[in-house]
Every structure is written in structure tokens, then in C-alpha cells.
Amino acid sequence: MSKSEFARFVADLGTDAALQAAVKAKTSDPTAVVAIARSKGYAIDLDDVRDHLKAGRPDLTEKELDSVAAGRATAKVVVIPVII
């Protein structure tokens, strides 16, 4: 399909919270991601997604990567000194 159509889909992932949530829930299944995209009016196919994954997603920003990354979490450690 069109590179510009896939680029539109990727750009919209960065701004559409509902689209992000739908894709995030299915990131391990490229076929499901294509189905979601098509149901939202994007003319992309499985080859677009596979090519994008193979390319290492160079056109995604860190924010976009975080929005579609499965299972990524961070932890914050707080140390409180105790005087005995």
C-alpha cells in the first residue's frame, strides 16, 4: 500500500488515544493491527506493518514507541533514611 497512508496511520497513533489503546492491546499480532487500522479507515496491509517492524521503526518518536510498546514499565525507588 501507500507509504503516505501508513505514515498517516503512524502519525495518528501519536495523537489518537483510542487508536493507541486499540493497537497497544494487539501489538504482538500484526494481523490484528492491520484489522484495527482498516476498521478505522486506513488503507494499510500486513506488508506495511512487517516492513515497518523490520526497519526498526525509525520514523516513530520515543513517545510513539511508548504508546505502542507492549509491557513497558518503569519503576521509581525512593530511599528514606531511618535514624535509630
Secondary structure, DSSP 8 states (H G I E B T S, - for coil): --HHHHHHHHHHHTT-HHHHHHHHTTTT-HHHHHHHHHHTT----HHHHHHHHHTT-TTS-HHHHHHH-SS-------------
